[in-house]
Amino acid sequence: MPYPIVLGGDHAAFEQEWAASRRPDHERPDWPLPSFDAQDWAKAFCKIFIVSKIDGHKTAPVDDQEGLMLTWFANALMRGFDEKTARG
């Protein structure tokens, strides 16, 4: 059972179009939500959480780093719950 999210209308139509496109899963607009793989979540996190250096110190592109981590990993944990529910 695919992840229950509607993207711009009919989710079933989106899934059919995506499958027909033969594009890799990591290019999906809802990525990593459909994945149950921790590596996928980690790669997606690193992609948006770019660390830069200012005056020799590492800094993140967000003010509330703890809030970002909480939101990100709460989503990952819920994905695990959804996977268990979908498998029955």
C-alpha positions as protocol buffer text, in pm:
chain_id: "A"
residue {
  index: 1
  type: MET
  ca { x: 0 y: 0 z: 0 }
}
residue {
  index: 2
  type: PRO
  ca { x: 158 y: 334 z: -101 }
}
residue {
  index: 3
  type: TYR
  ca { x: 190 y: 621 z: 143 }
}
residue {
  index: 4
  type: PRO
  ca { x: -154 y: 784 z: 182 }
}
residue {
  index: 5
  type: ILE
  ca { x: -94 y: 1137 z: 58 }
}
residue {
  index: 6
  type: VAL
  ca { x: -264 y: 1329 z: -220 }
}
residue {
  index: 7
  type: LEU
  ca { x: -40 y: 1544 z: -439 }
}
residue {
  index: 8
  type: GLY
  ca { x: -233 y: 1803 z: -636 }
}
residue {
  index: 9
  type: GLY
  ca { x: -545 y: 1591 z: -675 }
}
residue {
  index: 10
  type: ASP
  ca { x: -589 y: 1220 z: -727 }
}
residue {
  index: 11
  type: HIS
  ca { x: -318 y: 1017 z: -554 }
}
residue {
  index: 12
  type: ALA
  ca { x: -381 y: 704 z: -762 }
}
residue {
  index: 13
  type: ALA
  ca { x: -332 y: 907 z: -1081 }
}
residue {
  index: 14
  type: PHE
  ca { x: -10 y: 1052 z: -938 }
}
residue {
  index: 15
  type: GLU
  ca { x: 124 y: 704 z: -857 }
}
residue {
  index: 16
  type: GLN
  ca { x: 42 y: 576 z: -1207 }
}
residue {
  index: 17
  type: GLU
  ca { x: 207 y: 876 z: -1373 }
}
residue {
  index: 18
  type: TRP
  ca { x: 511 y: 846 z: -1147 }
}
residue {
  index: 19
  type: ALA
  ca { x: 553 y: 474 z: -1222 }
}
residue {
  index: 20
  type: ALA
  ca { x: 521 y: 543 z: -1595 }
}
residue {
  index: 21
  type: SER
  ca { x: 787 y: 817 z: -1577 }
}
residue {
  index: 22
  type: ARG
  ca { x: 1047 y: 559 z: -1461 }
}
residue {
  index: 23
  type: ARG
  ca { x: 1220 y: 835 z: -1261 }
}
residue {
  index: 24
  type: PRO
  ca { x: 1400 y: 730 z: -941 }
}
residue {
  index: 25
  type: ASP
  ca { x: 1200 y: 741 z: -618 }
}
residue {
  index: 26
  type: HIS
  ca { x: 1430 y: 999 z: -459 }
}
residue {
  index: 27
  type: GLU
  ca { x: 1307 y: 1256 z: -715 }
}
residue {
  index: 28
  type: ARG
  ca { x: 945 y: 1229 z: -594 }
}
residue {
  index: 29
  type: PRO
  ca { x: 801 y: 1558 z: -463 }
}
residue {
  index: 30
  type: ASP
  ca { x: 697 y: 1381 z: -142 }
}
residue {
  index: 31
  type: TRP
  ca { x: 1035 y: 1217 z: -84 }
}
residue {
  index: 32
  type: PRO
  ca { x: 1128 y: 1063 z: 163 }
}
residue {
  index: 33
  type: LEU
  ca { x: 772 y: 1011 z: 292 }
}
residue {
  index: 34
  type: PRO
  ca { x: 712 y: 694 z: 87 }
}
residue {
  index: 35
  type: SER
  ca { x: 1038 y: 538 z: 207 }
}
residue {
  index: 36
  type: PHE
  ca { x: 1080 y: 317 z: 511 }
}
residue {
  index: 37
  type: ASP
  ca { x: 1462 y: 321 z: 475 }
}
residue {
  index: 38
  type: ALA
  ca { x: 1659 y: 526 z: 730 }
}
residue {
  index: 39
  type: GLN
  ca { x: 1932 y: 593 z: 471 }
}
residue {
  index: 40
  type: ASP
  ca { x: 1677 y: 763 z: 245 }
}
residue {
  index: 41
  type: TRP
  ca { x: 1562 y: 984 z: 532 }
}
residue {
  index: 42
  type: ALA
  ca { x: 1923 y: 1069 z: 625 }
}
residue {
  index: 43
  type: LYS
  ca { x: 2016 y: 1158 z: 265 }
}
residue {
  index: 44
  type: ALA
  ca { x: 1708 y: 1376 z: 224 }
}
residue {
  index: 45
  type: PHE
  ca { x: 1780 y: 1548 z: 555 }
}
residue {
  index: 46
  type: CYS
  ca { x: 2139 y: 1623 z: 454 }
}
residue {
  index: 47
  type: LYS
  ca { x: 2015 y: 1758 z: 122 }
}
residue {
  index: 48
  type: ILE
  ca { x: 1808 y: 2030 z: 292 }
}
residue {
  index: 49
  type: PHE
  ca { x: 2022 y: 2083 z: 602 }
}
residue {
  index: 50
  type: ILE
  ca { x: 2328 y: 2240 z: 445 }
}
residue {
  index: 51
  type: VAL
  ca { x: 2593 y: 2332 z: 699 }
}
residue {
  index: 52
  type: SER
  ca { x: 2801 y: 2638 z: 620 }
}
residue {
  index: 53
  type: LYS
  ca { x: 3085 y: 2817 z: 793 }
}
residue {
  index: 54
  type: ILE
  ca { x: 3064 y: 3176 z: 913 }
}
residue {
  index: 55
  type: ASP
  ca { x: 3368 y: 3321 z: 1087 }
}
residue {
  index: 56
  type: GLY
  ca { x: 3514 y: 2971 z: 1119 }
}
residue {
  index: 57
  type: HIS
  ca { x: 3209 y: 2834 z: 1301 }
}
residue {
  index: 58
  type: LYS
  ca { x: 2963 y: 2587 z: 1157 }
}
residue {
  index: 59
  type: THR
  ca { x: 2610 y: 2717 z: 1132 }
}
residue {
  index: 60
  type: ALA
  ca { x: 2280 y: 2586 z: 1000 }
}
residue {
  index: 61
  type: PRO
  ca { x: 2049 y: 2769 z: 760 }
}
residue {
  index: 62
  type: VAL
  ca { x: 1767 y: 2774 z: 1019 }
}
residue {
  index: 63
  type: ASP
  ca { x: 1726 y: 2958 z: 1348 }
}
residue {
  index: 64
  type: ASP
  ca { x: 1546 y: 2678 z: 1532 }
}
residue {
  index: 65
  type: GLN
  ca { x: 1770 y: 2374 z: 1481 }
}
residue {
  index: 66
  type: GLU
  ca { x: 1604 y: 2174 z: 1757 }
}
residue {
  index: 67
  type: GLY
  ca { x: 1261 y: 2241 z: 1606 }
}
residue {
  index: 68
  type: LEU
  ca { x: 1385 y: 2127 z: 1267 }
}
residue {
  index: 69
  type: MET
  ca { x: 1526 y: 1804 z: 1412 }
}
residue {
  index: 70
  type: LEU
  ca { x: 1208 y: 1740 z: 1610 }
}
residue {
  index: 71
  type: THR
  ca { x: 985 y: 1790 z: 1306 }
}
residue {
  index: 72
  type: TRP
  ca { x: 1206 y: 1585 z: 1075 }
}
residue {
  index: 73
  type: PHE
  ca { x: 1245 y: 1283 z: 1300 }
}
residue {
  index: 74
  type: ALA
  ca { x: 883 y: 1290 z: 1417 }
}
residue {
  index: 75
  type: ASN
  ca { x: 788 y: 1251 z: 1051 }
}
residue {
  index: 76
  type: ALA
  ca { x: 1034 y: 963 z: 1012 }
}
residue {
  index: 77
  type: LEU
  ca { x: 893 y: 786 z: 1319 }
}
residue {
  index: 78
  type: MET
  ca { x: 535 y: 830 z: 1198 }
}
residue {
  index: 79
  type: ARG
  ca { x: 637 y: 681 z: 864 }
}
residue {
  index: 80
  type: GLY
  ca { x: 737 y: 369 z: 1054 }
}
residue {
  index: 81
  type: PHE
  ca { x: 400 y: 363 z: 1228 }
}
residue {
  index: 82
  type: ASP
  ca { x: 222 y: 405 z: 893 }
}
residue {
  index: 83
  type: GLU
  ca { x: 424 y: 121 z: 743 }
}
residue {
  index: 84
  type: LYS
  ca { x: 328 y: -113 z: 1027 }
}
residue {
  index: 85
  type: THR
  ca { x: -38 y: -14 z: 993 }
}
residue {
  index: 86
  type: ALA
  ca { x: -32 y: -66 z: 616 }
}
residue {
  index: 87
  type: ARG
  ca { x: 118 y: -413 z: 657 }
}
residue {
  index: 88
  type: GLY
  ca { x: -163 y: -504 z: 901 }
}
